[in-house]
Amino acid sequence: MIVIVGFVLVLVVTLGVVVVTHVRRDLVAPVGETIAYLTRTRVGRIAAVLVWAWAGWHFLAR
């Protein structure tokens, strides 16, 4: 049950950030631009894959 709550919490926070980026473009960069900025280097892409794998293992594997 706690896993589902954690996954829902991450989803809600992500959707909140997306809404804020559309409403206040001067305050926060859009999510797509942020991810593009973070993954422009090889180290950033490897880190993104590791984070994605960790999140999938911990939230979706059970």
PDB file of N, H, CA, C and O in Angstrom:
ATOM      1  N   MET A   1       0.827  -1.195   0.000  1.00  0.00           N
ATOM      2  CA  MET A   1       0.000   0.000   0.000  1.00  0.00           C
ATOM      3  C   MET A   1       0.872   1.260   0.000  1.00  0.00           C
ATOM      4  O   MET A   1       0.567   2.224  -0.702  1.00  0.00           O
ATOM      5  N   ILE A   2       1.953   1.254   0.782  1.00  0.00           N
ATOM      6  H   ILE A   2       2.202   0.471   1.352  1.00  0.00           H
ATOM      7  CA  ILE A   2       2.817   2.438   0.865  1.00  0.00           C
ATOM      8  C   ILE A   2       3.476   2.720  -0.483  1.00  0.00           C
ATOM      9  O   ILE A   2       3.751   3.874  -0.812  1.00  0.00           O
ATOM     10  N   VAL A   3       3.731   1.669  -1.263  1.00  0.00           N
ATOM     11  H   VAL A   3       3.508   0.731  -0.996  1.00  0.00           H
ATOM     12  CA  VAL A   3       4.343   1.845  -2.578  1.00  0.00           C
ATOM     13  C   VAL A   3       3.393   2.603  -3.496  1.00  0.00           C
ATOM     14  O   VAL A   3       3.807   3.496  -4.235  1.00  0.00           O
ATOM     15  N   ILE A   4       2.133   2.242  -3.441  1.00  0.00           N
ATOM     16  H   ILE A   4       1.797   1.517  -2.841  1.00  0.00           H
ATOM     17  CA  ILE A   4       1.145   2.917  -4.280  1.00  0.00           C
ATOM     18  C   ILE A   4       1.012   4.377  -3.874  1.00  0.00           C
ATOM     19  O   ILE A   4       0.913   5.256  -4.731  1.00  0.00           O
ATOM     20  N   VAL A   5       1.008   4.638  -2.575  1.00  0.00           N
ATOM     21  H   VAL A   5       1.088   3.924  -1.879  1.00  0.00           H
ATOM     22  CA  VAL A   5       0.924   6.020  -2.090  1.00  0.00           C
ATOM     23  C   VAL A   5       2.143   6.817  -2.554  1.00  0.00           C
ATOM     24  O   VAL A   5       2.007   7.967  -2.971  1.00  0.00           O
ATOM     25  N   GLY A   6       3.319   6.221  -2.485  1.00  0.00           N
ATOM     26  H   GLY A   6       3.429   5.286  -2.146  1.00  0.00           H
ATOM     27  CA  GLY A   6       4.531   6.897  -2.945  1.00  0.00           C
ATOM     28  C   GLY A   6       4.484   7.201  -4.432  1.00  0.00           C
ATOM     29  O   GLY A   6       4.869   8.288  -4.864  1.00  0.00           O
ATOM     30  N   PHE A   7       4.016   6.249  -5.204  1.00  0.00           N
ATOM     31  H   PHE A   7       3.703   5.367  -4.852  1.00  0.00           H
ATOM     32  CA  PHE A   7       3.916   6.449  -6.647  1.00  0.00           C
ATOM     33  C   PHE A   7       2.914   7.548  -6.978  1.00  0.00           C
ATOM     34  O   PHE A   7       3.170   8.390  -7.839  1.00  0.00           O
ATOM     35  N   VAL A   8       1.786   7.539  -6.302  1.00  0.00           N
ATOM     36  H   VAL A   8       1.578   6.855  -5.603  1.00  0.00           H
ATOM     37  CA  VAL A   8       0.769   8.574  -6.523  1.00  0.00           C
ATOM     38  C   VAL A   8       1.312   9.937  -6.114  1.00  0.00           C
ATOM     39  O   VAL A   8       1.048  10.933  -6.789  1.00  0.00           O
ATOM     40  N   LEU A   9       2.060   9.995  -5.028  1.00  0.00           N
ATOM     41  H   LEU A   9       2.275   9.187  -4.481  1.00  0.00           H
ATOM     42  CA  LEU A   9       2.647  11.258  -4.580  1.00  0.00           C
ATOM     43  C   LEU A   9       3.620  11.820  -5.620  1.00  0.00           C
ATOM     44  O   LEU A   9       3.595  13.014  -5.916  1.00  0.00           O
ATOM     45  N   VAL A  10       4.464  10.968  -6.164  1.00  0.00           N
ATOM     46  H   VAL A  10       4.484   9.997  -5.923  1.00  0.00           H
ATOM     47  CA  VAL A  10       5.397  11.405  -7.206  1.00  0.00           C
ATOM     48  C   VAL A  10       4.625  11.899  -8.424  1.00  0.00           C
ATOM     49  O   VAL A  10       4.993  12.913  -9.018  1.00  0.00           O
ATOM     50  N   LEU A  11       3.580  11.207  -8.796  1.00  0.00           N
ATOM     51  H   LEU A  11       3.282  10.384  -8.314  1.00  0.00           H
ATOM     52  CA  LEU A  11       2.767  11.606  -9.934  1.00  0.00           C
ATOM     53  C   LEU A  11       2.096  12.959  -9.698  1.00  0.00           C
ATOM     54  O   LEU A  11       2.077  13.805 -10.592  1.00  0.00           O
ATOM     55  N   VAL A  12       1.550  13.164  -8.507  1.00  0.00           N
ATOM     56  H   VAL A  12       1.566  12.477  -7.782  1.00  0.00           H
ATOM     57  CA  VAL A  12       0.878  14.427  -8.190  1.00  0.00           C
ATOM     58  C   VAL A  12       1.883  15.584  -8.197  1.00  0.00           C
ATOM     59  O   VAL A  12       1.591  16.652  -8.734  1.00  0.00           O
ATOM     60  N   VAL A  13       3.045  15.381  -7.613  1.00  0.00           N
ATOM     61  H   VAL A  13       3.282  14.513  -7.177  1.00  0.00           H
ATOM     62  CA  VAL A  13       4.064  16.438  -7.593  1.00  0.00           C
ATOM     63  C   VAL A  13       4.514  16.765  -9.010  1.00  0.00           C
ATOM     64  O   VAL A  13       4.688  17.934  -9.355  1.00  0.00           O
ATOM     65  N   THR A  14       4.702  15.741  -9.828  1.00  0.00           N
ATOM     66  H   THR A  14       4.560  14.792  -9.548  1.00  0.00           H
ATOM     67  CA  THR A  14       5.112  15.968 -11.211  1.00  0.00           C
ATOM     68  C   THR A  14       4.057  16.756 -11.978  1.00  0.00           C
ATOM     69  O   THR A  14       4.385  17.699 -12.699  1.00  0.00           O
ATOM     70  N   LEU A  15       2.807  16.375 -11.827  1.00  0.00           N
ATOM     71  H   LEU A  15       2.540  15.609 -11.242  1.00  0.00           H
ATOM     72  CA  LEU A  15       1.740  17.115 -12.495  1.00  0.00           C
ATOM     73  C   LEU A  15       1.652  18.554 -11.987  1.00  0.00           C
ATOM     74  O   LEU A  15       1.375  19.469 -12.763  1.00  0.00           O
ATOM     75  N   GLY A  16       1.882  18.755 -10.707  1.00  0.00           N
ATOM     76  H   GLY A  16       2.107  18.012 -10.077  1.00  0.00           H
ATOM     77  CA  GLY A  16       1.891  20.111 -10.158  1.00  0.00           C
ATOM     78  C   GLY A  16       2.988  20.967 -10.765  1.00  0.00           C
ATOM     79  O   GLY A  16       2.768  22.135 -11.086  1.00  0.00           O
ATOM     80  N   VAL A  17       4.165  20.386 -10.920  1.00  0.00           N
ATOM     81  H   VAL A  17       4.344  19.437 -10.659  1.00  0.00           H
ATOM     82  CA  VAL A  17       5.277  21.123 -11.528  1.00  0.00           C
ATOM     83  C   VAL A  17       4.963  21.456 -12.983  1.00  0.00           C
ATOM     84  O   VAL A  17       5.270  22.555 -13.446  1.00  0.00           O
ATOM     85  N   VAL A  18       4.356  20.518 -13.707  1.00  0.00           N
ATOM     86  H   VAL A  18       4.108  19.626 -13.331  1.00  0.00           H
ATOM     87  CA  VAL A  18       3.991  20.765 -15.103  1.00  0.00           C
ATOM     88  C   VAL A  18       2.992  21.918 -15.195  1.00  0.00           C
ATOM     89  O   VAL A  18       3.127  22.785 -16.058  1.00  0.00           O
ATOM     90  N   VAL A  19       1.999  21.933 -14.319  1.00  0.00           N
ATOM     91  H   VAL A  19       1.890  21.229 -13.618  1.00  0.00           H
ATOM     92  CA  VAL A  19       1.014  23.012 -14.331  1.00  0.00           C
ATOM     93  C   VAL A  19       1.681  24.349 -14.026  1.00  0.00           C
ATOM     94  O   VAL A  19       1.396  25.345 -14.691  1.00  0.00           O
ATOM     95  N   VAL A  20       2.560  24.384 -13.037  1.00  0.00           N
ATOM     96  H   VAL A  20       2.791  23.574 -12.497  1.00  0.00           H
ATOM     97  CA  VAL A  20       3.239  25.637 -12.684  1.00  0.00           C
ATOM     98  C   VAL A  20       4.100  26.125 -13.849  1.00  0.00           C
ATOM     99  O   VAL A  20       4.175  27.328 -14.101  1.00  0.00           O
ATOM    100  N   THR A  21       4.747  25.204 -14.558  1.00  0.00           N
ATOM    101  H   THR A  21       4.686  24.227 -14.353  1.00  0.00           H
ATOM    102  CA  THR A  21       5.579  25.637 -15.693  1.00  0.00           C
ATOM    103  C   THR A  21       4.754  26.234 -16.811  1.00  0.00           C
ATOM    104  O   THR A  21       5.238  27.108 -17.530  1.00  0.00           O
ATOM    105  N   HIS A  22       3.527  25.789 -16.977  1.00  0.00           N
ATOM    106  H   HIS A  22       3.134  25.079 -16.393  1.00  0.00           H
ATOM    107  CA  HIS A  22       2.680  26.363 -18.024  1.00  0.00           C
ATOM    108  C   HIS A  22       2.080  27.702 -17.606  1.00  0.00           C
ATOM    109  O   HIS A  22       1.841  28.571 -18.445  1.00  0.00           O
ATOM    110  N   VAL A  23       1.842  27.861 -16.325  1.00  0.00           N
ATOM    111  H   VAL A  23       2.036  27.155 -15.644  1.00  0.00           H
ATOM    112  CA  VAL A  23       1.234  29.102 -15.839  1.00  0.00           C
ATOM    113  C   VAL A  23       2.282  30.198 -15.679  1.00  0.00           C
ATOM    114  O   VAL A  23       2.058  31.339 -16.084  1.00  0.00           O
ATOM    115  N   ARG A  24       3.415  29.858 -15.095  1.00  0.00           N
ATOM    116  H   ARG A  24       3.597  28.931 -14.766  1.00  0.00           H
ATOM    117  CA  ARG A  24       4.465  30.853 -14.806  1.00  0.00           C
ATOM    118  C   ARG A  24       5.763  30.468 -15.505  1.00  0.00           C
ATOM    119  O   ARG A  24       6.668  29.925 -14.872  1.00  0.00           O
ATOM    120  N   ARG A  25       5.861  30.738 -16.775  1.00  0.00           N
ATOM    121  H   ARG A  25       5.126  31.179 -17.289  1.00  0.00           H
ATOM    122  CA  ARG A  25       7.078  30.380 -17.524  1.00  0.00           C
ATOM    123  C   ARG A  25       8.307  31.140 -17.047  1.00  0.00           C
ATOM    124  O   ARG A  25       9.428  30.658 -17.210  1.00  0.00           O
ATOM    125  N   ASP A  26       8.119  32.319 -16.463  1.00  0.00           N
ATOM    126  H   ASP A  26       7.209  32.711 -16.331  1.00  0.00           H
ATOM    127  CA  ASP A  26       9.256  33.093 -15.970  1.00  0.00           C
ATOM    128  C   ASP A  26       9.782  32.555 -14.646  1.00  0.00           C
ATOM    129  O   ASP A  26      10.914  32.861 -14.271  1.00  0.00           O
ATOM    130  N   LEU A  27       8.991  31.764 -13.930  1.00  0.00           N
ATOM    131  H   LEU A  27       8.071  31.516 -14.235  1.00  0.00           H
ATOM    132  CA  LEU A  27       9.375  31.256 -12.612  1.00  0.00           C
ATOM    133  C   LEU A  27      10.132  29.933 -12.697  1.00  0.00           C
ATOM    134  O   LEU A  27      11.158  29.756 -12.040  1.00  0.00           O
ATOM    135  N   VAL A  28       9.631  29.023 -13.495  1.00  0.00           N
ATOM    136  H   VAL A  28       8.798  29.167 -14.029  1.00  0.00           H
ATOM    137  CA  VAL A  28      10.206  27.679 -13.601  1.00  0.00           C
ATOM    138  C   VAL A  28      10.300  27.310 -15.073  1.00  0.00           C
ATOM    139  O   VAL A  28       9.388  27.581 -15.854  1.00  0.00           O
ATOM    140  N   ALA A  29      11.414  26.690 -15.442  1.00  0.00           N
ATOM    141  H   ALA A  29      12.155  26.470 -14.807  1.00  0.00           H
ATOM    142  CA  ALA A  29      11.561  26.224 -16.821  1.00  0.00           C
ATOM    143  C   ALA A  29      10.622  25.051 -17.058  1.00  0.00           C
ATOM    144  O   ALA A  29      10.369  24.276 -16.135  1.00  0.00           O
ATOM    145  N   PRO A  30      10.097  24.899 -18.272  1.00  0.00           N
ATOM    146  CA  PRO A  30       9.242  23.750 -18.572  1.00  0.00           C
ATOM    147  C   PRO A  30       9.982  22.431 -18.339  1.00  0.00           C
ATOM    148  O   PRO A  30      11.207  22.372 -18.448  1.00  0.00           O
ATOM    149  N   VAL A  31       9.243  21.390 -18.024  1.00  0.00           N
ATOM    150  H   VAL A  31       8.248  21.437 -17.935  1.00  0.00           H
ATOM    151  CA  VAL A  31       9.835  20.098 -17.688  1.00  0.00           C
ATOM    152  C   VAL A  31      10.664  19.558 -18.851  1.00  0.00           C
ATOM    153  O   VAL A  31      11.750  19.021 -18.634  1.00  0.00           O
ATOM    154  N   GLY A  32      10.176  19.689 -20.060  1.00  0.00           N
ATOM    155  H   GLY A  32       9.294  20.125 -20.236  1.00  0.00           H
ATOM    156  CA  GLY A  32      10.918  19.208 -21.223  1.00  0.00           C
ATOM    157  C   GLY A  32      12.269  19.894 -21.382  1.00  0.00           C
ATOM    158  O   GLY A  32      13.269  19.245 -21.690  1.00  0.00           O
ATOM    159  N   GLU A  33      12.296  21.194 -21.174  1.00  0.00           N
ATOM    160  H   GLU A  33      11.484  21.722 -20.924  1.00  0.00           H
ATOM    161  CA  GLU A  33      13.559  21.938 -21.260  1.00  0.00           C
ATOM    162  C   GLU A  33      14.512  21.532 -20.139  1.00  0.00           C
ATOM    163  O   GLU A  33      15.720  21.431 -20.352  1.00  0.00           O
ATOM    164  N   THR A  34      13.970  21.302 -18.955  1.00  0.00           N
ATOM    165  H   THR A  34      12.989  21.384 -18.782  1.00  0.00           H
ATOM    166  CA  THR A  34      14.805  20.901 -17.824  1.00  0.00           C
ATOM    167  C   THR A  34      15.432  19.538 -18.078  1.00  0.00           C
ATOM    168  O   THR A  34      16.623  19.344 -17.839  1.00  0.00           O
ATOM    169  N   ILE A  35      14.632  18.596 -18.563  1.00  0.00           N
ATOM    170  H   ILE A  35      13.664  18.754 -18.757  1.00  0.00           H
ATOM    171  CA  ILE A  35      15.166  17.260 -18.848  1.00  0.00           C
ATOM    172  C   ILE A  35      16.182  17.327 -19.983  1.00  0.00           C
ATOM    173  O   ILE A  35      17.216  16.662 -19.926  1.00  0.00           O
ATOM    174  N   ALA A  36      15.900  18.119 -21.007  1.00  0.00           N
ATOM    175  H   ALA A  36      15.060  18.660 -21.053  1.00  0.00           H
ATOM    176  CA  ALA A  36      16.849  18.275 -22.110  1.00  0.00           C
ATOM    177  C   ALA A  36      18.169  18.861 -21.611  1.00  0.00           C
ATOM    178  O   ALA A  36      19.239  18.438 -22.048  1.00  0.00           O
ATOM    179  N   TYR A  37      18.098  19.824 -20.708  1.00  0.00           N
ATOM    180  H   TYR A  37      17.229  20.168 -20.353  1.00  0.00           H
ATOM    181  CA  TYR A  37      19.306  20.434 -20.155  1.00  0.00           C
ATOM    182  C   TYR A  37      20.107  19.422 -19.336  1.00  0.00           C
ATOM    183  O   TYR A  37      21.332  19.361 -19.437  1.00  0.00           O
ATOM    184  N   LEU A  38      19.408  18.635 -18.530  1.00  0.00           N
ATOM    185  H   LEU A  38      18.412  18.685 -18.448  1.00  0.00           H
ATOM    186  CA  LEU A  38      20.090  17.670 -17.667  1.00  0.00           C
ATOM    187  C   LEU A  38      20.676  16.494 -18.441  1.00  0.00           C
ATOM    188  O   LEU A  38      21.658  15.898 -17.997  1.00  0.00           O
ATOM    189  N   THR A  39      20.094  16.150 -19.586  1.00  0.00           N
ATOM    190  H   THR A  39      19.296  16.634 -19.946  1.00  0.00           H
ATOM    191  CA  THR A  39      20.559  14.983 -20.339  1.00  0.00           C
ATOM    192  C   THR A  39      21.389  15.355 -21.567  1.00  0.00           C
ATOM    193  O   THR A  39      21.540  14.535 -22.473  1.00  0.00           O
ATOM    194  N   ARG A  40      21.918  16.551 -21.614  1.00  0.00           N
ATOM    195  H   ARG A  40      21.794  17.217 -20.879  1.00  0.00           H
ATOM    196  CA  ARG A  40      22.700  16.935 -22.797  1.00  0.00           C
ATOM    197  C   ARG A  40      24.106  16.356 -22.780  1.00  0.00           C
ATOM    198  O   ARG A  40      24.763  16.308 -23.820  1.00  0.00           O
ATOM    199  N   THR A  41      24.583  15.914 -21.612  1.00  0.00           N
ATOM    200  H   THR A  41      24.049  15.953 -20.767  1.00  0.00           H
ATOM    201  CA  THR A  41      25.904  15.292 -21.543  1.00  0.00           C
ATOM    202  C   THR A  41      25.754  13.785 -21.350  1.00  0.00           C
ATOM    203  O   THR A  41      24.684  13.302 -20.980  1.00  0.00           O
ATOM    204  N   ARG A  42      26.811  13.065 -21.599  1.00  0.00           N
ATOM    205  H   ARG A  42      27.680  13.458 -21.900  1.00  0.00           H
ATOM    206  CA  ARG A  42      26.774  11.612 -21.430  1.00  0.00           C
ATOM    207  C   ARG A  42      26.508  11.238 -19.975  1.00  0.00           C
ATOM    208  O   ARG A  42      25.727  10.325 -19.707  1.00  0.00           O
ATOM    209  N   VAL A  43      27.143  11.926 -19.041  1.00  0.00           N
ATOM    210  H   VAL A  43      27.778  12.667 -19.259  1.00  0.00           H
ATOM    211  CA  VAL A  43      26.935  11.655 -17.617  1.00  0.00           C
ATOM    212  C   VAL A  43      25.475  11.914 -17.235  1.00  0.00           C
ATOM    213  O   VAL A  43      24.896  11.156 -16.457  1.00  0.00           O
ATOM    214  N   GLY A  44      24.892  12.958 -17.764  1.00  0.00           N
ATOM    215  H   GLY A  44      25.362  13.574 -18.396  1.00  0.00           H
ATOM    216  CA  GLY A  44      23.498  13.260 -17.486  1.00  0.00           C
ATOM    217  C   GLY A  44      22.565  12.194 -18.014  1.00  0.00           C
ATOM    218  O   GLY A  44      21.591  11.834 -17.353  1.00  0.00           O
ATOM    219  N   ARG A  45      22.857  11.680 -19.211  1.00  0.00           N
ATOM    220  H   ARG A  45      23.648  11.973 -19.748  1.00  0.00           H
ATOM    221  CA  ARG A  45      22.020  10.616 -19.775  1.00  0.00           C
ATOM    222  C   ARG A  45      22.143   9.332 -18.967  1.00  0.00           C
ATOM    223  O   ARG A  45      21.144   8.653 -18.730  1.00  0.00           O
ATOM    224  N   ILE A  46      23.351   8.992 -18.544  1.00  0.00           N
ATOM    225  H   ILE A  46      24.163   9.543 -18.737  1.00  0.00           H
ATOM    226  CA  ILE A  46      23.541   7.797 -17.715  1.00  0.00           C
ATOM    227  C   ILE A  46      22.820   7.960 -16.388  1.00  0.00           C
ATOM    228  O   ILE A  46      22.173   7.025 -15.917  1.00  0.00           O
ATOM    229  N   ALA A  47      22.923   9.132 -15.783  1.00  0.00           N
ATOM    230  H   ALA A  47      23.448   9.892 -16.166  1.00  0.00           H
ATOM    231  CA  ALA A  47      22.226   9.386 -14.519  1.00  0.00           C
ATOM    232  C   ALA A  47      20.708   9.279 -14.709  1.00  0.00           C
ATOM    233  O   ALA A  47      20.013   8.747 -13.843  1.00  0.00           O
ATOM    234  N   ALA A  48      20.196   9.776 -15.823  1.00  0.00           N
ATOM    235  H   ALA A  48      20.760  10.208 -16.527  1.00  0.00           H
ATOM    236  CA  ALA A  48      18.758   9.703 -16.083  1.00  0.00           C
ATOM    237  C   ALA A  48      18.306   8.252 -16.216  1.00  0.00           C
ATOM    238  O   ALA A  48      17.249   7.885 -15.702  1.00  0.00           O
ATOM    239  N   VAL A  49      19.086   7.433 -16.891  1.00  0.00           N
ATOM    240  H   VAL A  49      19.945   7.730 -17.308  1.00  0.00           H
ATOM    241  CA  VAL A  49      18.736   6.013 -17.029  1.00  0.00           C
ATOM    242  C   VAL A  49      18.775   5.325 -15.667  1.00  0.00           C
ATOM    243  O   VAL A  49      17.899   4.517 -15.359  1.00  0.00           O
ATOM    244  N   LEU A  50      19.775   5.635 -14.854  1.00  0.00           N
ATOM    245  H   LEU A  50      20.486   6.292 -15.104  1.00  0.00           H
ATOM    246  CA  LEU A  50      19.863   5.024 -13.526  1.00  0.00           C
ATOM    247  C   LEU A  50      18.709   5.448 -12.627  1.00  0.00           C
ATOM    248  O   LEU A  50      18.166   4.624 -11.892  1.00  0.00           O
ATOM    249  N   VAL A  51      18.330   6.711 -12.676  1.00  0.00           N
ATOM    250  H   VAL A  51      18.772   7.381 -13.274  1.00  0.00           H
ATOM    251  CA  VAL A  51      17.192   7.183 -11.885  1.00  0.00           C
ATOM    252  C   VAL A  51      15.916   6.512 -12.362  1.00  0.00           C
ATOM    253  O   VAL A  51      15.093   6.090 -11.549  1.00  0.00           O
ATOM    254  N   TRP A  52      15.743   6.410 -13.680  1.00  0.00           N
ATOM    255  H   TRP A  52      16.411   6.752 -14.341  1.00  0.00           H
ATOM    256  CA  TRP A  52      14.554   5.769 -14.238  1.00  0.00           C
ATOM    257  C   TRP A  52      14.493   4.296 -13.816  1.00  0.00           C
ATOM    258  O   TRP A  52      13.429   3.801 -13.447  1.00  0.00           O
ATOM    259  N   ALA A  53      15.633   3.598 -13.870  1.00  0.00           N
ATOM    260  H   ALA A  53      16.498   4.000 -14.170  1.00  0.00           H
ATOM    261  CA  ALA A  53      15.674   2.189 -13.468  1.00  0.00           C
ATOM    262  C   ALA A  53      15.384   2.044 -11.980  1.00  0.00           C
ATOM    263  O   ALA A  53      14.651   1.140 -11.578  1.00  0.00           O
ATOM    264  N   TRP A  54      15.947   2.921 -11.162  1.00  0.00           N
ATOM    265  H   TRP A  54      16.542   3.656 -11.489  1.00  0.00           H
ATOM    266  CA  TRP A  54      15.699   2.871  -9.717  1.00  0.00           C
ATOM    267  C   TRP A  54      14.224   3.102  -9.415  1.00  0.00           C
ATOM    268  O   TRP A  54      13.635   2.384  -8.607  1.00  0.00           O
ATOM    269  N   ALA A  55      13.630   4.090 -10.051  1.00  0.00           N
ATOM    270  H   ALA A  55      14.108   4.674 -10.707  1.00  0.00           H
ATOM    271  CA  ALA A  55      12.219   4.382  -9.812  1.00  0.00           C
ATOM    272  C   ALA A  55      11.355   3.205 -10.278  1.00  0.00           C
ATOM    273  O   ALA A  55      10.411   2.824  -9.585  1.00  0.00           O
ATOM    274  N   GLY A  56      11.657   2.642 -11.411  1.00  0.00           N
ATOM    275  H   GLY A  56      12.424   2.951 -11.973  1.00  0.00           H
ATOM    276  CA  GLY A  56      10.897   1.489 -11.888  1.00  0.00           C
ATOM    277  C   GLY A  56      11.028   0.299 -10.968  1.00  0.00           C
ATOM    278  O   GLY A  56      10.047  -0.395 -10.702  1.00  0.00           O
ATOM    279  N   TRP A  57      12.228   0.057 -10.478  1.00  0.00           N
ATOM    280  H   TRP A  57      13.025   0.622 -10.694  1.00  0.00           H
ATOM    281  CA  TRP A  57      12.442  -1.071  -9.572  1.00  0.00           C
ATOM    282  C   TRP A  57      11.685  -0.872  -8.248  1.00  0.00           C
ATOM    283  O   TRP A  57      11.058  -1.802  -7.742  1.00  0.00           O
ATOM    284  N   HIS A  58      11.748   0.311  -7.711  1.00  0.00           N
ATOM    285  H   HIS A  58      12.258   1.067  -8.122  1.00  0.00           H
ATOM    286  CA  HIS A  58      11.169   0.537  -6.387  1.00  0.00           C
ATOM    287  C   HIS A  58       9.670   0.790  -6.406  1.00  0.00           C
ATOM    288  O   HIS A  58       8.981   0.450  -5.445  1.00  0.00           O
ATOM    289  N   PHE A  59       9.154   1.373  -7.467  1.00  0.00           N
ATOM    290  H   PHE A  59       9.714   1.649  -8.248  1.00  0.00           H
ATOM    291  CA  PHE A  59       7.732   1.715  -7.467  1.00  0.00           C
ATOM    292  C   PHE A  59       6.879   0.753  -8.293  1.00  0.00           C
ATOM    293  O   PHE A  59       5.693   0.583  -8.007  1.00  0.00           O
ATOM    294  N   LEU A  60       7.461   0.126  -9.306  1.00  0.00           N
ATOM    295  H   LEU A  60       8.424   0.264  -9.538  1.00  0.00           H
ATOM    296  CA  LEU A  60       6.653  -0.672 -10.220  1.00  0.00           C
ATOM    297  C   LEU A  60       6.911  -2.185 -10.129  1.00  0.00           C
ATOM    298  O   LEU A  60       6.110  -2.966 -10.641  1.00  0.00           O
ATOM    299  N   ALA A  61       7.988  -2.606  -9.502  1.00  0.00           N
ATOM    300  H   ALA A  61       8.639  -1.971  -9.085  1.00  0.00           H
ATOM    301  CA  ALA A  61       8.353  -4.025  -9.507  1.00  0.00           C
ATOM    302  C   ALA A  61       7.559  -4.853  -8.508  1.00  0.00           C
ATOM    303  O   ALA A  61       7.581  -6.082  -8.576  1.00  0.00           O
ATOM    304  N   ARG A  62       6.872  -4.221  -7.604  1.00  0.00           N
ATOM    305  H   ARG A  62       6.854  -3.223  -7.549  1.00  0.00           H
ATOM    306  CA  ARG A  62       6.178  -5.011  -6.576  1.00  0.00           C
ATOM    307  C   ARG A  62       4.774  -5.242  -6.928  1.00  0.00           C
ATOM    308  O   ARG A  62       4.047  -5.887  -6.173  1.00  0.00           O
TER     309      ARG A  62
END
